């Protein structure tokens, strides 16, 4: 459990995993646009760490200027259910916008 927490911890990591899970492959600029507020340096560092951990793989395109695409590895795809469970938990208990906890009886549907 601690090792898994180490992989998904860190600001932006869960959002990166979410975006990569929703798309087969994302270019750096697409991730940067999707994650409003992340600096290019931070995005690069997070992707590098995830690549070193075997969660993300990087593909270089043969274009100029050099461009890179990123996608989840099998190891990364195995994290998707954890990310989805955390999203469901947050929606259920933290509310969609204001972050206040709600009891199950207060949930819609």
Buried (B, 14 or more C-beta within 10 A) or exposed (E): EEEEEEBBEBEBBBBBBBBBBEBEEBBBEBBBEBBEEBEEEBBBEBBEBBBEBEBBBEEEEEEEEEEBBBBBBEBBBEBBEBBEEBEEEEEBBEBEEEEEEBEEEEEEE
